């Protein structure tokens, strides 16, 4: 699980450093609202903490993503299993996929019950990721 946490932190840092060079401001966008975007997921009983540091993700989660409870936990777990596998395959193909977008593998075990909150936010991260970076996965990521 620690690998998953490190991955998300590294992904946020890499994107944060790269985004300052090619940052295009949208009309009406508040740049300070997305610069310090951090989503925290924690569960003391399973002893893990996940930090997603991705500009715009918190805004996406609160405004565009379907509300919590819209999807069932089983639906989210099934989507996440396949999305994580495909994401990790892309990490291993740096000549085909941008290694800045896919720096580290996600350590997600489909046999562990991470709970609704983790699966909800992970799935929505994949939706956000695919929309923001124009990436298409074989498993559709829709909202």
Secondary structure as UniProt FT lines:
FT   HELIX           2..19
FT   TURN            20..21
FT   TURN            27..28
FT   HELIX           31..35
FT   STRAND          38..43
FT   TURN            44..47
FT   STRAND          48..53
FT   TURN            55..56
FT   HELIX           57..63
FT   TURN            68..69
FT   HELIX           73..91
FT   TURN            94..96
FT   TURN            99..101
FT   TURN            110..111
FT   HELIX           116..132
FT   TURN            133..134
//
